[in-house]
Each structure stands twice: as C-alpha cells, then as structure tokens.
Amino acid sequence: MLENDEEYLQPTYFMQSTHNTISSQVALQLQCHGYNCTYSHRGTSFDSGLLDALTQIRHGRIRNALVGGQEEMTPAYFEMLGKIGYWRNDDISPDTLRASDRQGSFSGSCSLNMLLTNQRDGNTLCAIRDMKMLYQPSDKEMRNILEEMLNHAGITLSDVDALVMGISGDNDNDLVYKDFHQKFCPNIPIVWYKHLFGESFCASAFGLYAGAVCLHRGHIPEHLLYHPTLEIQNPHNILVFNHFKNKDQSITLLSK
C-alpha cells in the first residue's frame, strides 16, 4: 500500500480489476498493461464501459479502446432469474413479443467486443457522435439532452433515420421504450434486436452493434424493424436508447 500510494488493488497489476473477470483475461492474453476496468451495472453495464472509453478518448488520455459486453447464461443463473419473472414460457415469436401484454422475455447470452478509435480507417463501421447516461430523467431533462446532442452534431430530429431500442416482449420493459418513442420521436422508425439476441444484462451491446452495421451497410433490413415495412435505405443517423428498470438510461447518437 505504501509503495503504490494506495492507488492499485492487489494482487493484480491491472488497475481496478481482478483476473477472474473476462476483461482482465482478455488483457492478459493481449498483454495489454494499460487501463482495464470492469463494470457490473446490470442493464447498463456495457453502456458504462462505453462511456468510460469515450470519455478518455475525448480527453486525449487514450487513442483507442477495446470495449466489450459479456454475459454468460448458466442453468443456475437462468433458474434464479426465472423465479423473479424474467422469462416467459409461451411460444416465442416476433408476433408474441410485439404484443407486450405480460411479464417476461426469453434469455440470451452476450459476448460482443468492439474497437473504438479516434481515427477513421477502412474498417470503421460508423461514428459515435455523442452519448449520455442519465438517472431517472424528467421529460424536460430528456428533451433538453436530445436537443443538445442533435445541435452539437449539426442535425435535427428529422435527420434521424431510426431509433434502436431494446424492446423484448416484457410489458414493463417495453412500456418505457414505447413511451420514449411517443413523447420524443413518434415519427422515427423503431429498430429492435432482442427478438434475435434475447435478453441479458449486456444486451444493449447488440443494439449498438445493430445500429453500427446498418449504417455501414447502408440499409436497415425489414427483420430489424419493429413495424415491418420496406427496408430503410442509406440511413445516415441512428439514435440508440437503453434503460434498466426505467431508472438508469442511456442515449447514443451514431452517424454514417
């Protein structure tokens, strides 16, 4: 403690981490001896790691970062979450999940990593223009945040091509997303992804992934649209909204 001025957790050489976390295992394999941190923030775990990386890049402390969301579903973990109403046992299909008339969704696992960098190259999928995390924001606060993000990016709400949200078939969860859509951007098409990847505490990583790939490929396929219509061609700006228990919320602006 004296030698390190009480700055580091022991016995690891990696700051703010332990070797039994996945990020530290990856860091050991890559021999990455820089900043390494794991966030266990339930439904906003991935969002917290993403915000950490973006903040450090913006402050010039780092030039790139590997950000991942990892969530392993084991039989015991599945049973425990099932006892508190996380899962549903009826027929799982996009139509039944759209109904959102009962509690529960279907489970998924998550292992997704992305490289963030302050330089664009041939492998760049999209640009993260801005990101905000909020705790129980009022409607006025959320509206102000949205206006601030769009103004900073030099666009308006009419320039946003899609809204990515974690609609899962759980009525309590989905009501928050539908309320956000109705209040702030009712004319923007909804993209959903949990009907493909399932529900997990890191599922929001798939939402960002879906938005980034759609921008990179230049279209949003019908199977990602919550209200199926024709594919959206050549999207330029996508908002990604995530929440956990209608308390912790995050909103991210992606651009082509």
N, C-alpha and C positions, 0 to 999 in steps of 0.2 A: 504494500500500500504506500509506503514511504517512497520507494523507488519510482513508482508510477504516478506519484502525486494524486493517488486515488482516482485516476482517470479511467482505468480499464477494469473490466470484470475479469476475474481469474477463474480457471487457469488458462482460458483461451487467449490467443494472440489477436483475435478479431474483436474489435470494439462492439459492445452492445449485442453480443450474440453468444450462443453456445454451439458446440459441434454436433448436437443432435438435431439441429434444425436443418431443413433442406437447403436454405440459402448458404449456410456455412459449409455444408457438404459440397455444394457446387463450388464455393470459393476455394475449398481445399483442393478439389480436383483441378481447378484452373490456376491454382497458386496465385490467387488474387488476394493480396495482402492489404488492400485498401479498405475503405469504409464498407461495413457489412452490417445490415440490420434487418431483423425480422419483426413484422407487425402481426399481432394476433388480435385483430379488431373486429372479429366476427364478419358481418356482411360488408364491411368497408375495409377489410384487410388489404386487398390488392390496391384499392384507391389510396390508402395511406402510404403504401410503398411508392406508388406512382408519384404522389405529391411530393414526397421526400426527394426523389430523384430529380423531378422538375425544378424544385426549389434550389437544389445545389447546382444544377446546370445553369440556372438563371443568375446565380450569384457568382458564377465563374469558378467554383470550387472544383468542379469536375467537368470533363468534356463528354463523357458517355457513362451509361449505367445499364446494367442488366437487371431488369425488374420482372419478378415472377409471381404468379399466384398458384399455390399448391394446396390441395385439399384431398385427402385420401379417405374414401368411404370404406370402413370396415364393418363386419357384421354387428359387432357390439355397438359401434357408433350409430349405425343405422337403426338398431333397435331402440337405443336411448332417445334419439331424436323423434322416432315414431311415437313414443309414449307421450310426447308433448305436442303431437299434432302436426308434425312437419310433412308427413307423407299421406297420400291418398291411394286407395286400393282399387278404384274402379278402372274402367277402360281408359287408357291414356292415349289421347289423340289430340291434334291441334284443335279440333272442334270442341272436345270436352274441356280442354284447358281454357279456351276462349270464353266459355260460359261463366267461369269465376263465380260460381254460386255456392261454394263450400270451401272449407279449410283444407289446406294441404296441397302439395305438388308431388313431383317424383324426383328421386335423388340422383345426383350425379357426382362424379369426381372431377378434379381440375388439376391440370399440370400444364401451365402455359407461361412461356417466358418471352420477353421482347427486349430488344436493344434500343435504348434511347441515345441519341447523339445530337450535338449542336450543329452538325454539318449534314447537308443533304448529299446523297450519292445514288448510284444506280439501284440500290436495294431498298431505298426509302419507300415506305408504304404511304405515309401521309405526314402531315404536320399537326402537332398538338399545339393549338393556338393559345389555349388558356384552360385552367382547371381551378375549381373552387370546391372546398368542403365546408359544410355548414352543419350546425346543430339546431334542430327544431326551428328553422327559419319561419318567420311570418310571411304571408303572401307579399307584403310590401318589400321585405328584405329580398325575397327570391326574385321579384320583378326587377329590383334595382341591380341585383347581381347579374341577371341576364342582360339587361341593358348595358351595363358596364363592360361585360365580356364582348358583346357584339360591337359596341362602339370602339373598343380597343382594337378589334380585328378589322374595323372599317367596313362592316356589313350590317344589314338589318335582318329582322326575323324573316322577312320574305326571301332572303338569300339562303336560308337553311332548308336543305332538301329532305332531311329525315331526322327523326328523334328516336334514338335507340334506348329501350327501356327493358328492365328485367321482369316483364310480365310472365308469371309462372303457373297460373291456374289457381293460386291461393287467393281467396276473395279479399282477405285483409291486406295482403301484399299488393294486389293488383289495383285496389281502390285508390291507393296513394298515387300510383302511376297514372291512372286514368284521370284523377283529379288534377294532377300537374298538367297533363296534356290539355284538358278542357280549359283550365284557367289561363295558361300562358302561351300555348301554341296550338290551338284547336285545328288549324288548317294544315299542319305538317304531318305527313305520313309517319306511322309508327313502325319501327323495326323491332322485332323481338327475337330472342335467341334461346331462351331456356327450354322451349319445346324441343330443341335439338340437343342441348348440352346438359339439361337437368339443373336442379337446384343444389347449390353448395355455398359455403361462406366466401369462396373466391370466384363465384360465377360471373361477377362483374368484369373479370378479365376477358371473358369471352365476348362481352358486349363491346368493349373497346376493340378487340380483335375483329369482330364482325364489321364495325364501322370503318376501321382502317383498310380492310381488304376490299370492301365495297368502293371506297374512294380510289384505291389503287387500280382496281379492275374496271372502273368506270361505269358500273351499273349495280343496282340493288335487285337481286332476284326475287321472284314472287314468293318463294317459300320463306323469306325473311320478313315479309310484310304482314303485319297483324290483320289488316283488312286487305285481303288479296285483290290486287288489281294488276295492271300491266307493270312490267319491270320499270324501275326508275333509271333512266339513262343519264350518264355523265353527271353524277352528283358532285358538288363542289364543297359543301359544308354540311357537317353532321353533328348534332348535339347528342351526348350520351349522358343519361340521367340514371342515378342509382340511389337507393335508400335502404336503410335497415331499420325495421320496426317504426318507420315514419319519424325517426329521430335523427340519426346520422344520415346526411345526404351529400351527394357529390354531383357535380355537373362539369362536363368536359366538352370543349369545342375542338372538333377535328376539321381540317381543311385539306383539300387536294394539293 
